[in-house]
Every structure is written in structure tokens, then in C-alpha cells.
Amino acid sequence: MLASLVSRRDFCVRLTPLVSALALTGPFAPTSEAGPAAAAEDISHSAESIHQDLRFKATAERIYEALLDEKQFAAITGGAARIDRVAGGAFSLFDGRIKGRNVDLSTNRLVVQAWRSEAWRPTIYSIVRFDLSRQGDTTRLIFDHTGFPVGEAQSLFSGWKSHYWDALEKLV
């Protein structure tokens, strides 16, 4: 009976590919190669999710480090960060306004996080996925954010652009 129990981390690790597969094959599949100034059609109006296909001049390695290194994250975003950069490790970003755990990490390629805003009820976590790949002289970042509270899509979409994409655009 105990063998059928699954830890929260195992559940998240197993859930991540499913969530990603659904997002990448369903109505949120990439349809454009828009840059960081993606349009509102990247927000689902039938479910609370955000899917973006972005390009950056920086290398995948540089973006991965900017997302997971406390000092680099703080330097490019302007917000204090604490990041335990291992699978299962906790993070606190923007002076504690964003918190969560790294669910899955694949060096220079993938970051999956259980992510929450301090404004949400304490038990609510969403899933954020940064999938990095080299595309010629740019890095392609496939971004998915799912499972957040209804009504938060526009605010989150704006926040990702102003706090992450605009900052990552400055990296080389």
C-alpha cells in the first residue's frame, strides 16, 4: 500500500511533462516566432495559462544562469533573490513577493518551477516552465505558465514581460 504513495516532488516531476505536452500540442502550441513583445493572443482565454515562444541574443547558458543564480537574477531584474539551485530547492524572488521550488532542472536547457505570488492563497502554486534551445545565433525560450488563479493571466503576462523578458533581452 505504501508503494502506491507518491511524494509531492515525484508528483510534480511526473506532472510536468504531461502539462508541457498538453500545452505544446493543444490550443497553446507555438504559432509565431514573436520576440519578447508577444501579443495578447499568447494568453489563453479558455483556461488560465500563458504560452510564449521567445528569442534572445544571449546564450542558453547565460539565460539559465540568470534564472538560477541569485546575484545574476538580482542584477538583471533589480529584485532581491534567494535561490537554492537544485531540484526541490526553494526560491524567493523580488524581495519575497514570488516564492516556490525548483521542480526539475536540466543544466542550460530546462527550468521547471512550482511558483506562487504572495498575493495568492498560501496553498496555491502554479507551474512555470522555461525550455531553452540554441537557434542559430539566438536562444529560443519556450515558456509555459499554467495553473494560476482565474483572472490573473493579464497581470502575470505583463509581469513576465516587464520583470523577465525585458531584463533577459539586455543579456548578450
BALOBA-1460 file (C-alpha; in Angstrom, 3 decimals):
// residues 172
<rec num="1" residu="m" x="0.000" y="0.000" z="0.000"/>
<rec num="2" residu="l" x="2.798" y="2.439" z="0.811"/>
<rec num="3" residu="a" x="4.385" y="1.753" z="-2.579"/>
<rec num="4" residu="s" x="1.438" y="3.468" z="-4.255"/>
<rec num="5" residu="l" x="2.014" y="6.727" z="-2.357"/>
<rec num="6" residu="v" x="3.896" y="9.390" z="-4.268"/>
<rec num="7" residu="s" x="5.765" y="12.333" z="-2.746"/>
<rec num="8" residu="r" x="4.844" y="15.862" z="-3.801"/>
<rec num="9" residu="r" x="8.154" y="16.202" z="-5.633"/>
<rec num="10" residu="d" x="7.617" y="12.936" z="-7.522"/>
<rec num="11" residu="f" x="4.096" y="14.026" z="-8.394"/>
<rec num="12" residu="c" x="5.337" y="17.382" z="-9.738"/>
<rec num="13" residu="v" x="8.149" y="15.750" z="-11.691"/>
<rec num="14" residu="r" x="5.695" y="13.312" z="-13.256"/>
<rec num="15" residu="l" x="3.088" y="16.006" z="-13.903"/>
<rec num="16" residu="t" x="5.460" y="18.438" z="-15.630"/>
<rec num="17" residu="p" x="5.911" y="16.501" z="-18.914"/>
<rec num="18" residu="l" x="2.153" y="15.965" z="-19.127"/>
<rec num="19" residu="v" x="1.374" y="19.644" z="-18.588"/>
<rec num="20" residu="s" x="4.037" y="20.606" z="-21.108"/>
<rec num="21" residu="a" x="2.875" y="18.064" z="-23.663"/>
<rec num="22" residu="l" x="-0.691" y="19.309" z="-23.396"/>
<rec num="23" residu="a" x="0.429" y="22.918" z="-23.756"/>
<rec num="24" residu="l" x="2.671" y="22.202" z="-26.725"/>
<rec num="25" residu="t" x="0.179" y="20.090" z="-28.666"/>
<rec num="26" residu="g" x="-3.065" y="21.788" z="-27.759"/>
<rec num="27" residu="p" x="-4.522" y="25.193" z="-28.456"/>
<rec num="28" residu="f" x="-1.443" y="26.868" z="-26.933"/>
<rec num="29" residu="a" x="1.070" y="25.385" z="-29.362"/>
<rec num="30" residu="p" x="3.577" y="27.869" z="-30.763"/>
<rec num="31" residu="t" x="2.116" y="29.764" z="-33.671"/>
<rec num="32" residu="s" x="4.578" y="32.567" z="-34.109"/>
<rec num="33" residu="e" x="8.184" y="33.409" z="-33.592"/>
<rec num="34" residu="a" x="7.389" y="36.619" z="-31.780"/>
<rec num="35" residu="g" x="10.098" y="38.316" z="-29.815"/>
<rec num="36" residu="p" x="9.753" y="39.481" z="-26.227"/>
<rec num="37" residu="a" x="6.936" y="41.847" z="-27.223"/>
<rec num="38" residu="a" x="4.480" y="38.967" z="-27.725"/>
<rec num="39" residu="a" x="0.827" y="39.720" z="-28.331"/>
<rec num="40" residu="a" x="-2.180" y="39.117" z="-26.093"/>
<rec num="41" residu="e" x="-3.088" y="36.020" z="-28.145"/>
<rec num="42" residu="d" x="-0.383" y="34.266" z="-26.104"/>
<rec num="43" residu="i" x="-2.834" y="34.307" z="-23.213"/>
<rec num="44" residu="s" x="-5.425" y="31.552" z="-23.208"/>
<rec num="45" residu="h" x="-8.984" y="32.726" z="-22.924"/>
<rec num="46" residu="s" x="-10.338" y="29.207" z="-22.355"/>
<rec num="47" residu="a" x="-8.003" y="28.282" z="-19.478"/>
<rec num="48" residu="e" x="-5.655" y="30.089" z="-17.168"/>
<rec num="49" residu="s" x="-2.327" y="29.602" z="-18.902"/>
<rec num="50" residu="i" x="0.331" y="31.593" z="-20.713"/>
<rec num="51" residu="h" x="2.437" y="30.191" z="-23.555"/>
<rec num="52" residu="q" x="5.176" y="32.178" z="-25.260"/>
<rec num="53" residu="d" x="7.816" y="31.376" z="-27.875"/>
<rec num="54" residu="l" x="10.623" y="33.917" z="-27.386"/>
<rec num="55" residu="r" x="14.063" y="34.583" z="-28.885"/>
<rec num="56" residu="f" x="17.024" y="36.172" z="-27.111"/>
<rec num="57" residu="k" x="20.511" y="37.143" z="-28.272"/>
<rec num="58" residu="a" x="22.059" y="35.636" z="-25.133"/>
<rec num="59" residu="t" x="23.209" y="32.013" z="-24.980"/>
<rec num="60" residu="a" x="21.098" y="29.352" z="-23.293"/>
<rec num="61" residu="e" x="23.834" y="29.068" z="-20.671"/>
<rec num="62" residu="r" x="23.634" y="32.780" z="-19.904"/>
<rec num="63" residu="i" x="19.831" y="32.726" z="-19.606"/>
<rec num="64" residu="y" x="19.879" y="29.591" z="-17.438"/>
<rec num="65" residu="e" x="22.381" y="31.244" z="-15.080"/>
<rec num="66" residu="a" x="20.358" y="34.469" z="-14.986"/>
<rec num="67" residu="l" x="17.284" y="32.483" z="-13.932"/>
<rec num="68" residu="l" x="19.014" y="30.429" z="-11.226"/>
<rec num="69" residu="d" x="21.942" y="32.428" z="-9.866"/>
<rec num="70" residu="e" x="20.884" y="34.734" z="-7.012"/>
<rec num="71" residu="k" x="23.346" y="37.505" z="-7.832"/>
<rec num="72" residu="q" x="22.722" y="37.461" z="-11.572"/>
<rec num="73" residu="f" x="18.944" y="37.338" z="-11.107"/>
<rec num="74" residu="a" x="19.052" y="40.309" z="-8.740"/>
<rec num="75" residu="a" x="21.384" y="42.230" z="-11.060"/>
<rec num="76" residu="i" x="19.231" y="41.887" z="-14.169"/>
<rec num="77" residu="t" x="15.793" y="42.215" z="-12.543"/>
<rec num="78" residu="g" x="16.533" y="44.647" z="-9.734"/>
<rec num="79" residu="g" x="14.792" y="42.396" z="-7.197"/>
<rec num="80" residu="a" x="16.476" y="40.580" z="-4.325"/>
<rec num="81" residu="a" x="16.602" y="36.804" z="-4.790"/>
<rec num="82" residu="r" x="17.385" y="33.669" z="-2.801"/>
<rec num="83" residu="i" x="17.661" y="30.572" z="-4.966"/>
<rec num="84" residu="d" x="18.621" y="27.034" z="-3.971"/>
<rec num="85" residu="r" x="19.504" y="25.824" z="-7.458"/>
<rec num="86" residu="v" x="18.804" y="22.112" z="-7.050"/>
<rec num="87" residu="a" x="15.679" y="20.115" z="-7.888"/>
<rec num="88" residu="g" x="13.449" y="20.506" z="-4.848"/>
<rec num="89" residu="g" x="15.284" y="23.661" z="-3.772"/>
<rec num="90" residu="a" x="13.294" y="26.681" z="-2.635"/>
<rec num="91" residu="f" x="13.462" y="30.154" z="-4.143"/>
<rec num="92" residu="s" x="12.250" y="33.589" z="-3.117"/>
<rec num="93" residu="l" x="12.305" y="36.374" z="-5.715"/>
<rec num="94" residu="f" x="11.603" y="40.102" z="-5.796"/>
<rec num="95" residu="d" x="12.032" y="40.571" z="-2.046"/>
<rec num="96" residu="g" x="9.774" y="37.580" z="-1.270"/>
<rec num="97" residu="r" x="6.855" y="38.569" z="-3.499"/>
<rec num="98" residu="i" x="7.379" y="35.394" z="-5.560"/>
<rec num="99" residu="k" x="8.181" y="32.053" z="-3.906"/>
<rec num="100" residu="g" x="8.376" y="28.429" z="-4.880"/>
<rec num="101" residu="r" x="10.504" y="25.378" z="-5.565"/>
<rec num="102" residu="n" x="12.587" y="24.162" z="-8.459"/>
<rec num="103" residu="v" x="10.807" y="21.013" z="-9.584"/>
<rec num="104" residu="d" x="13.071" y="19.961" z="-12.441"/>
<rec num="105" residu="l" x="16.385" y="21.344" z="-13.683"/>
<rec num="106" residu="s" x="18.402" y="20.290" z="-16.710"/>
<rec num="107" residu="t" x="21.563" y="22.394" z="-16.956"/>
<rec num="108" residu="n" x="21.350" y="25.100" z="-19.637"/>
<rec num="109" residu="r" x="18.193" y="23.523" z="-21.077"/>
<rec num="110" residu="l" x="15.227" y="23.362" z="-18.702"/>
<rec num="111" residu="v" x="13.873" y="25.013" z="-15.559"/>
<rec num="112" residu="v" x="10.526" y="23.888" z="-14.137"/>
<rec num="113" residu="q" x="9.231" y="25.569" z="-11.004"/>
<rec num="114" residu="a" x="6.281" y="25.365" z="-8.632"/>
<rec num="115" residu="w" x="5.685" y="29.114" z="-8.456"/>
<rec num="116" residu="r" x="3.411" y="31.401" z="-6.465"/>
<rec num="117" residu="s" x="2.716" y="35.052" z="-5.829"/>
<rec num="118" residu="e" x="2.484" y="36.281" z="-2.238"/>
<rec num="119" residu="a" x="-0.944" y="37.722" z="-3.190"/>
<rec num="120" residu="w" x="-2.393" y="34.221" z="-3.735"/>
<rec num="121" residu="r" x="-3.845" y="31.988" z="-1.052"/>
<rec num="122" residu="p" x="-0.950" y="30.180" z="0.686"/>
<rec num="123" residu="t" x="-1.854" y="26.767" z="-0.775"/>
<rec num="124" residu="i" x="-1.915" y="27.828" z="-4.434"/>
<rec num="125" residu="y" x="1.097" y="27.075" z="-6.644"/>
<rec num="126" residu="s" x="1.299" y="27.255" z="-10.412"/>
<rec num="127" residu="i" x="3.773" y="25.534" z="-12.757"/>
<rec num="128" residu="v" x="6.331" y="27.594" z="-14.697"/>
<rec num="129" residu="r" x="8.475" y="26.027" z="-17.423"/>
<rec num="130" residu="f" x="11.442" y="27.622" z="-19.213"/>
<rec num="131" residu="d" x="12.634" y="25.393" z="-22.090"/>
<rec num="132" residu="l" x="15.861" y="26.707" z="-23.667"/>
<rec num="133" residu="s" x="17.402" y="25.720" z="-27.006"/>
<rec num="134" residu="r" x="20.007" y="27.208" z="-29.317"/>
<rec num="135" residu="q" x="18.598" y="28.513" z="-32.607"/>
<rec num="136" residu="g" x="21.447" y="29.790" z="-34.770"/>
<rec num="137" residu="d" x="22.852" y="32.869" z="-33.068"/>
<rec num="138" residu="t" x="19.883" y="33.189" z="-30.693"/>
<rec num="139" residu="t" x="18.330" y="31.194" z="-27.878"/>
<rec num="140" residu="r" x="14.743" y="30.051" z="-28.189"/>
<rec num="141" residu="l" x="12.845" y="30.084" z="-24.916"/>
<rec num="142" residu="i" x="9.547" y="28.215" z="-24.881"/>
<rec num="143" residu="f" x="7.731" y="29.482" z="-21.815"/>
<rec num="144" residu="d" x="4.628" y="27.992" z="-20.218"/>
<rec num="145" residu="h" x="2.860" y="29.141" z="-17.084"/>
<rec num="146" residu="t" x="-0.144" y="27.068" z="-16.029"/>
<rec num="147" residu="g" x="-2.381" y="26.501" z="-13.037"/>
<rec num="148" residu="f" x="-2.581" y="30.038" z="-11.689"/>
<rec num="149" residu="p" x="-5.784" y="31.553" z="-10.239"/>
<rec num="150" residu="v" x="-8.538" y="32.618" z="-12.613"/>
<rec num="151" residu="g" x="-8.305" y="36.283" z="-13.525"/>
<rec num="152" residu="e" x="-4.521" y="36.554" z="-13.087"/>
<rec num="153" residu="a" x="-3.455" y="35.984" z="-16.729"/>
<rec num="154" residu="q" x="-3.159" y="39.606" z="-17.862"/>
<rec num="155" residu="s" x="-1.283" y="40.701" z="-14.753"/>
<rec num="156" residu="l" x="1.117" y="37.746" z="-14.962"/>
<rec num="157" residu="f" x="1.619" y="38.245" z="-18.701"/>
<rec num="158" residu="s" x="2.592" y="41.876" z="-18.078"/>
<rec num="159" residu="g" x="4.826" y="40.878" z="-15.181"/>
<rec num="160" residu="w" x="6.720" y="38.270" z="-17.192"/>
<rec num="161" residu="k" x="7.386" y="40.852" z="-19.877"/>
<rec num="162" residu="s" x="8.479" y="43.696" z="-17.624"/>
<rec num="163" residu="h" x="10.385" y="41.681" z="-14.993"/>
<rec num="164" residu="y" x="11.851" y="38.834" z="-17.056"/>
<rec num="165" residu="w" x="11.754" y="39.262" z="-20.843"/>
<rec num="166" residu="d" x="12.821" y="42.912" z="-20.894"/>
<rec num="167" residu="a" x="15.674" y="42.061" z="-18.497"/>
<rec num="168" residu="l" x="16.772" y="38.983" z="-20.477"/>
<rec num="169" residu="e" x="16.676" y="40.994" z="-23.702"/>
<rec num="170" residu="k" x="19.584" y="43.063" z="-22.341"/>
<rec num="171" residu="l" x="21.802" y="39.988" z="-21.875"/>
<rec num="172" residu="v" x="24.420" y="39.133" z="-24.506"/>
